[in-house]
Amino acid sequence: MAWFGPNRELSFTRGGGDVLDPDLKPEWHHFFPKAFMKSRKVTDERVNWFGNIVVLDAKANRTINARQPKDYLVLKHVHAPPDELAKQFIPSDPSWHTFNRFDDFLRERHERLAIAMNAQLREFGLLH
């Protein structure tokens, strides 16, 4: 999803299809930014857990900088409505987006990702 710039509000796939939108340049991003977490003395190992990784448009990392989610998600030029957060299994309730809920956020997002992955594996016939 593009949360910033001229492509704001576009999803990585147009019309819900499986084809990547050529106008977007996806990058890995830490939902709780690495610089923000480092300033709070959180180890790289914890910051890099899969549950803290999202895919965003290329401008996101530079725009978000070292803010925690509760601070950057409310910026006027950031577009991250609940349905876009849900596409990446991110809890949309702002209470999850604060530093003091980081561990809760990770547990919740890991669970959501596991459920989605298991459903996909079942669909592929790889899990019963």
Backbone as ProteinMPNN parsed JSONL, in Angstrom:
{"seq_chain_A": "MAWFGPNRELSFTRGGGDVLDPDLKPEWHHFFPKAFMKSRKVTDERVNWFGNIVVLDAKANRTINARQPKDYLVLKHVHAPPDELAKQFIPSDPSWHTFNRFDDFLRERHERLAIAMNAQLREFGLLH", "coords_chain_A": {"N_chain_A": [[0.834, -1.17, 0.0], [0.39, 2.289, -0.574], [1.204, 4.747, 1.488], [1.989, 7.326, 1.327], [2.706, 10.333, -0.553], [2.252, 10.9, -4.178], [1.046, 8.539, -4.98], [-0.561, 7.813, -2.958], [-3.105, 6.068, -1.289], [-3.267, 4.064, -3.152], [-3.233, 0.585, -3.644], [-0.876, -2.156, -3.578], [-1.71, -3.894, -5.452], [-3.777, -3.578, -8.225], [-7.265, -3.15, -8.359], [-7.715, -5.351, -6.734], [-6.507, -7.537, -7.822], [-3.88, -9.907, -8.662], [-1.649, -8.74, -9.713], [1.208, -6.751, -9.525], [1.128, -3.255, -8.969], [2.581, -1.162, -11.273], [3.303, 1.466, -10.726], [4.05, 1.676, -8.119], [6.649, 1.277, -5.732], [7.561, -1.153, -3.898], [8.854, -1.664, -0.581], [10.567, -3.21, 2.17], [9.648, -2.499, 5.486], [9.91, -1.403, 8.839], [7.28, -1.602, 10.999], [7.157, -0.565, 13.619], [9.489, 1.663, 13.645], [12.971, 1.06, 13.049], [14.933, 2.971, 13.882], [13.485, 4.4, 15.802], [12.97, 2.369, 17.674], [15.558, 1.617, 18.357], [16.398, 3.88, 19.727], [15.062, 3.449, 22.005], [16.39, 1.428, 23.139], [15.907, -1.18, 22.233], [16.699, -4.385, 21.1], [18.222, -5.253, 17.923], [17.504, -7.769, 17.063], [14.908, -8.211, 18.166], [13.559, -6.039, 17.016], [13.615, -6.732, 14.35], [11.902, -8.887, 14.109], [9.567, -10.899, 12.366], [6.883, -10.106, 12.617], [7.017, -7.373, 12.867], [7.564, -6.38, 10.421], [6.548, -4.804, 7.478], [5.194, -4.131, 4.194], [5.688, -1.371, 2.218], [5.2, 1.573, 0.161], [8.015, 3.064, -1.494], [8.641, 5.67, -0.488], [7.937, 5.646, 2.168], [9.743, 4.825, 4.317], [11.57, 6.961, 4.497], [9.843, 9.09, 5.079], [8.491, 8.356, 7.435], [10.558, 8.01, 9.267], [11.867, 8.223, 12.48], [9.606, 7.839, 14.05], [7.051, 6.57, 16.243], [4.372, 4.249, 15.464], [1.841, 5.286, 16.362], [2.244, 7.979, 16.166], [3.026, 8.524, 13.487], [0.944, 7.484, 11.945], [-1.184, 9.21, 12.186], [-0.548, 11.467, 10.815], [-1.272, 14.058, 8.507], [-0.608, 13.623, 5.778], [-0.317, 10.925, 5.624], [-1.756, 7.904, 4.706], [-3.442, 5.456, 5.983], [-5.821, 3.671, 6.365], [-8.088, 1.546, 8.283], [-8.811, -0.695, 6.612], [-6.653, -0.899, 4.842], [-4.549, -1.383, 6.612], [-5.43, -3.841, 7.541], [-4.988, -5.453, 5.31], [-2.386, -6.153, 5.586], [-2.438, -7.488, 7.887], [-2.31, -5.982, 10.216], [-3.138, -4.79, 13.359], [-5.758, -2.449, 13.634], [-6.633, -0.804, 15.651], [-5.699, 2.043, 17.387], [-4.552, 1.795, 19.93], [-2.8, -0.316, 19.842], [-0.561, 0.656, 18.649], [1.527, 1.822, 20.065], [4.627, 2.272, 21.808], [4.706, 0.988, 24.343], [3.064, -1.156, 23.895], [4.345, -2.851, 22.199], [5.262, -5.595, 22.412], [2.778, -6.888, 22.751], [1.603, -6.151, 20.342], [3.303, -7.518, 18.531], [2.753, -10.23, 19.245], [-0.001, -10.381, 18.591], [0.007, -9.719, 15.835], [1.703, -11.722, 14.801], [0.077, -13.935, 15.313], [-2.134, -13.363, 13.648], [-0.863, -13.398, 11.14], [-0.014, -16.078, 11.068], [-2.457, -17.467, 11.047], [-3.486, -16.592, 8.595], [-1.506, -17.567, 6.852], [-1.68, -20.341, 7.286], [-4.286, -20.749, 6.305], [-3.858, -20.143, 3.619], [-2.035, -22.165, 2.941], [-3.69, -24.385, 3.279], [-5.488, -23.884, 1.21], [-3.812, -24.262, -0.963], [-3.554, -26.945, -0.749], [-1.582, -27.994, 0.849], [-1.695, -28.272, 3.507], [-3.67, -29.806, 5.943]], "CA_chain_A": [[0.0, 0.0, 0.0], [1.122, 3.55, -0.572], [0.684, 5.622, 2.536], [2.595, 8.637, 1.151], [3.009, 10.856, -1.868], [1.255, 10.955, -5.237], [0.377, 7.241, -5.124], [-1.318, 7.571, -1.735], [-4.377, 5.362, -1.387], [-3.188, 2.93, -4.062], [-2.746, -0.661, -3.079], [0.141, -2.717, -4.454], [-2.384, -4.568, -6.548], [-4.917, -2.807, -8.722], [-8.524, -3.868, -8.479], [-7.724, -6.572, -5.946], [-5.9, -8.643, -8.555], [-2.592, -10.405, -8.187], [-0.586, -8.103, -10.467], [1.744, -5.58, -8.835], [0.947, -1.957, -9.602], [3.913, -0.721, -11.701], [3.578, 2.807, -10.227], [4.498, 1.602, -6.738], [7.948, 0.647, -5.509], [7.463, -1.708, -2.546], [10.042, -1.881, 0.242], [10.37, -3.694, 3.532], [9.615, -1.406, 6.451], [9.59, -1.785, 10.219], [6.091, -0.871, 11.44], [7.783, 0.215, 14.68], [10.749, 1.924, 12.948], [14.225, 0.628, 13.672], [15.557, 4.11, 14.568], [12.687, 4.675, 16.995], [13.164, 1.285, 18.641], [16.942, 1.689, 18.823], [16.457, 4.951, 20.727], [14.443, 2.891, 23.22], [17.291, 0.34, 23.553], [15.383, -2.482, 21.832], [17.709, -5.069, 20.289], [17.903, -5.455, 16.511], [16.821, -9.061, 16.928], [13.473, -8.014, 18.422], [13.022, -5.088, 16.044], [13.525, -7.4, 13.057], [10.962, -10.003, 14.095], [8.701, -10.865, 11.193], [5.654, -9.376, 12.922], [7.244, -5.931, 12.796], [7.912, -6.047, 9.045], [5.442, -4.563, 6.557], [5.611, -3.7, 2.861], [5.139, -0.058, 1.914], [5.767, 2.32, -0.942], [9.401, 3.447, -1.233], [8.767, 6.918, 0.267], [7.525, 5.476, 3.563], [10.834, 4.804, 5.294], [12.125, 8.311, 4.661], [8.829, 9.967, 5.652], [8.192, 7.936, 8.803], [11.762, 8.296, 10.028], [12.006, 7.557, 13.78], [8.367, 8.012, 14.812], [6.305, 5.348, 16.514], [3.18, 4.215, 14.621], [0.756, 6.162, 16.81], [2.572, 9.344, 15.76], [3.05, 8.723, 12.033], [-0.315, 7.098, 11.307], [-2.144, 10.313, 12.262], [-0.094, 12.589, 9.998], [-2.219, 14.405, 7.44], [-0.201, 13.068, 4.485], [-0.237, 9.461, 5.717], [-3.058, 7.278, 4.468], [-3.414, 4.054, 6.41], [-7.108, 3.344, 6.978], [-8.16, 0.175, 8.816], [-8.836, -1.745, 5.592], [-5.3, -1.057, 4.316], [-3.785, -2.062, 7.659], [-5.894, -5.234, 7.577], [-4.382, -6.193, 4.204], [-1.094, -6.648, 6.058], [-2.702, -8.141, 9.177], [-1.911, -5.043, 11.261], [-4.285, -4.322, 14.156], [-6.036, -1.051, 13.305], [-6.904, -0.045, 16.874], [-4.505, 2.83, 17.727], [-3.927, 1.399, 21.203], [-1.749, -1.285, 19.527], [0.496, 1.343, 17.918], [2.387, 2.544, 20.996], [5.808, 1.533, 22.237], [4.444, 0.119, 25.489], [2.303, -2.325, 23.438], [5.11, -3.512, 21.141], [5.213, -7.059, 22.556], [1.393, -7.288, 22.475], [1.443, -5.994, 18.902], [3.975, -8.638, 17.869], [1.98, -11.47, 19.457], [-1.242, -10.298, 17.82], [0.29, -9.772, 14.396], [2.195, -13.074, 14.493], [-1.085, -14.83, 15.277], [-2.897, -13.063, 12.43], [-0.08, -13.888, 10.005], [-0.037, -17.549, 11.093], [-3.796, -17.897, 10.618], [-3.578, -16.346, 7.15], [-0.601, -18.48, 6.155], [-2.271, -21.68, 7.342], [-5.416, -20.774, 5.378], [-3.303, -20.199, 2.274], [-1.48, -23.504, 2.755], [-4.832, -25.29, 3.076], [-5.997, -23.622, -0.134], [-2.87, -24.903, -1.883], [-3.566, -28.38, -0.508], [-0.338, -28.345, 1.517], [-2.008, -28.419, 4.929], [-5.042, -30.353, 6.078]], "C_chain_A": [[0.877, 1.23, 0.0], [0.477, 4.461, 0.462], [1.13, 7.056, 2.326], [2.606, 9.038, -0.31], [1.895, 10.75, -2.888], [0.499, 9.644, -5.434], [-0.447, 6.871, -3.898], [-2.68, 6.979, -2.07], [-4.358, 4.229, -2.404], [-2.689, 1.709, -3.308], [-1.696, -1.2, -4.035], [-0.474, -3.49, -5.609], [-3.595, -3.74, -6.947], [-6.147, -3.688, -8.792], [-8.549, -5.183, -7.736], [-7.116, -7.758, -6.65], [-4.563, -9.036, -7.971], [-1.407, -9.761, -8.894], [-0.112, -6.867, -9.714], [1.516, -4.327, -9.657], [2.322, -1.421, -9.998], [4.278, 0.674, -11.196], [4.116, 2.8, -8.794], [5.817, 0.851, -6.646], [7.968, 0.096, -4.085], [8.82, -1.905, -1.885], [9.62, -2.502, 1.559], [10.443, -2.488, 4.458], [9.334, -1.988, 7.829], [8.395, -0.953, 10.651], [6.439, 0.004, 12.641], [9.202, 0.464, 14.163], [11.985, 1.578, 13.767], [14.883, 1.769, 14.453], [14.802, 4.451, 15.852], [12.959, 3.63, 18.074], [14.586, 1.295, 19.203], [17.09, 2.769, 19.89], [15.842, 4.523, 22.051], [15.199, 1.66, 23.714], [16.724, -1.058, 23.274], [16.404, -3.116, 20.897], [17.246, -5.216, 18.837], [17.141, -6.754, 16.305], [15.309, -8.906, 17.124], [12.84, -7.085, 17.394], [12.768, -5.777, 14.705], [12.613, -8.621, 13.045], [9.971, -9.802, 12.956], [7.439, -10.044, 11.428], [5.805, -7.876, 12.863], [7.567, -5.472, 11.374], [6.641, -5.906, 8.21], [6.029, -4.151, 5.213], [4.898, -2.385, 2.565], [5.769, 0.501, 0.655], [7.138, 2.853, -0.539], [9.563, 4.717, -0.4], [8.529, 6.738, 1.761], [8.671, 5.56, 4.551], [11.406, 6.19, 5.544], [11.126, 9.238, 5.342], [8.565, 9.642, 7.112], [9.352, 8.253, 9.736], [11.751, 7.542, 11.358], [10.767, 7.773, 14.66], [7.761, 6.649, 15.127], [4.992, 5.403, 15.721], [2.079, 5.177, 15.069], [0.991, 7.605, 16.392], [2.564, 9.52, 14.246], [1.737, 8.357, 11.362], [-1.363, 8.211, 11.342], [-1.712, 11.53, 11.455], [-1.043, 12.805, 8.823], [-1.884, 13.732, 6.108], [-0.024, 11.55, 4.504], [-1.64, 8.898, 5.542], [-2.956, 5.803, 4.829], [-4.722, 3.729, 7.123], [-7.136, 1.885, 7.43], [-8.147, -0.913, 7.749], [-7.457, -1.952, 4.967], [-4.394, -1.731, 5.337], [-4.148, -3.547, 7.686], [-5.279, -6.071, 6.461], [-3.02, -6.761, 4.583], [-1.205, -7.2, 7.481], [-2.218, -7.298, 10.358], [-3.155, -4.646, 12.042], [-4.514, -2.829, 13.898], [-6.328, -0.194, 14.527], [-5.635, 0.702, 17.284], [-3.837, 2.439, 19.044], [-2.81, 0.378, 20.995], [-0.494, -0.613, 18.982], [1.426, 2.161, 18.807], [3.529, 1.639, 21.458], [5.507, 0.562, 23.379], [3.592, -1.098, 25.124], [3.057, -3.116, 22.371], [5.029, -5.033, 21.232], [3.81, -7.596, 22.291], [1.123, -7.227, 20.969], [2.064, -7.174, 18.159], [3.205, -9.942, 18.034], [0.727, -11.487, 18.595], [-0.977, -10.433, 16.327], [0.84, -11.129, 13.987], [1.03, -14.049, 14.399], [-1.89, -14.615, 13.998], [-2.175, -13.588, 11.18], [-0.106, -15.414, 9.931], [-1.379, -18.08, 10.614], [-3.926, -17.739, 9.106], [-2.7, -17.316, 6.366], [-1.159, -19.906, 6.162], [-3.458, -21.8, 6.4], [-4.922, -20.882, 3.941], [-2.714, -21.579, 1.972], [-2.573, -24.537, 2.544], [-5.373, -25.137, 1.67], [-5.105, -24.266, -1.188], [-2.843, -26.422, -1.721], [-2.316, -28.876, 0.206], [-0.523, -28.554, 3.018], [-3.448, -28.88, 5.043], [-5.675, -29.85, 7.352]], "O_chain_A": [[1.99, 1.205, 0.524], [-0.668, 4.886, 0.306], [0.699, 7.938, 3.068], [2.525, 8.19, -1.198], [0.736, 10.539, -2.533], [-0.592, 9.647, -6.005], [-0.968, 5.76, -3.802], [-3.316, 7.376, -3.047], [-5.34, 3.495, -2.513], [-1.824, 1.808, -2.438], [-1.622, -0.759, -5.182], [0.177, -3.712, -6.63], [-4.343, -3.263, -6.094], [-6.078, -4.836, -9.232], [-9.34, -6.061, -8.081], [-7.189, -8.879, -6.145], [-4.166, -8.552, -6.911], [-0.27, -10.19, -8.697], [-0.921, -6.032, -9.311], [1.685, -4.326, -10.876], [3.167, -1.239, -9.121], [5.453, 1.041, -11.23], [4.591, 3.829, -8.313], [6.061, -0.095, -7.395], [8.354, 0.807, -3.157], [9.801, -2.265, -2.535], [8.484, -2.349, 2.007], [11.221, -1.563, 4.224], [8.595, -2.964, 7.956], [8.476, 0.275, 10.671], [6.065, 1.175, 12.686], [10.041, -0.434, 14.234], [12.039, 1.77, 14.981], [15.344, 1.556, 15.574], [15.417, 4.757, 16.874], [13.155, 3.967, 19.242], [14.793, 1.015, 20.384], [17.833, 2.588, 20.855], [16.069, 5.149, 23.087], [14.724, 0.937, 24.59], [17.028, -2.007, 23.996], [16.918, -2.451, 19.997], [16.051, -5.294, 18.556], [16.239, -6.828, 15.47], [14.524, -9.419, 16.326], [11.715, -7.316, 16.952], [11.813, -5.441, 14.005], [12.565, -9.328, 12.038], [9.591, -8.677, 12.631], [6.976, -9.355, 10.519], [4.801, -7.164, 12.812], [7.819, -4.288, 11.153], [5.771, -6.776, 8.232], [7.22, -3.858, 5.11], [3.674, -2.292, 2.648], [6.753, -0.036, 0.146], [7.389, 3.069, 0.647], [10.544, 4.833, 0.335], [8.895, 7.614, 2.545], [8.582, 6.298, 5.532], [11.695, 6.548, 6.686], [11.534, 10.102, 6.119], [8.431, 10.545, 7.937], [9.148, 8.712, 10.86], [11.633, 6.317, 11.354], [10.883, 7.875, 15.881], [7.936, 5.693, 14.372], [4.547, 6.488, 15.345], [1.448, 5.819, 14.229], [0.039, 8.377, 16.274], [2.136, 10.567, 13.759], [1.442, 8.885, 10.289], [-2.338, 8.153, 10.593], [-2.434, 12.526, 11.412], [-1.547, 11.853, 8.228], [-2.789, 13.314, 5.386], [0.376, 10.96, 3.501], [-2.592, 9.37, 6.163], [-2.436, 5.001, 4.052], [-4.739, 3.535, 8.339], [-6.302, 1.083, 7.007], [-7.531, -1.959, 7.955], [-7.122, -3.077, 4.594], [-3.56, -2.56, 4.973], [-3.277, -4.404, 7.835], [-5.068, -7.271, 6.637], [-2.554, -7.729, 3.982], [-0.206, -7.357, 8.183], [-1.772, -7.834, 11.373], [-4.136, -4.206, 11.444], [-3.571, -2.038, 13.939], [-6.274, 1.033, 14.44], [-4.6, 0.075, 17.508], [-2.659, 2.734, 19.242], [-1.957, 0.215, 21.868], [0.543, -1.265, 18.866], [2.052, 3.108, 18.33], [3.406, 0.415, 21.491], [6.003, -0.565, 23.379], [3.412, -1.987, 25.956], [2.466, -3.965, 21.704], [4.755, -5.694, 20.23], [3.662, -8.649, 21.671], [0.501, -8.123, 20.398], [1.441, -7.759, 17.274], [3.024, -10.681, 17.066], [0.428, -12.489, 17.945], [-1.666, -11.184, 15.636], [0.479, -11.641, 12.927], [0.998, -14.896, 13.506], [-2.283, -15.578, 13.341], [-2.8, -14.151, 10.281], [-0.209, -15.978, 8.841], [-1.426, -19.046, 9.853], [-4.414, -18.636, 8.419], [-3.115, -17.829, 5.327], [-1.11, -20.596, 5.143], [-3.632, -22.836, 5.758], [-5.492, -21.62, 3.137], [-2.88, -22.098, 0.868], [-2.421, -25.455, 1.738], [-5.683, -26.126, 1.005], [-5.6, -24.761, -2.2], [-2.17, -27.11, -2.489], [-2.024, -30.071, 0.168], [0.407, -28.97, 3.709], [-4.329, -28.402, 4.329], [-6.82, -30.191, 7.649]]}, "name": "protein", "num_of_chains": 1, "seq": "MAWFGPNRELSFTRGGGDVLDPDLKPEWHHFFPKAFMKSRKVTDERVNWFGNIVVLDAKANRTINARQPKDYLVLKHVHAPPDELAKQFIPSDPSWHTFNRFDDFLRERHERLAIAMNAQLREFGLLH"}
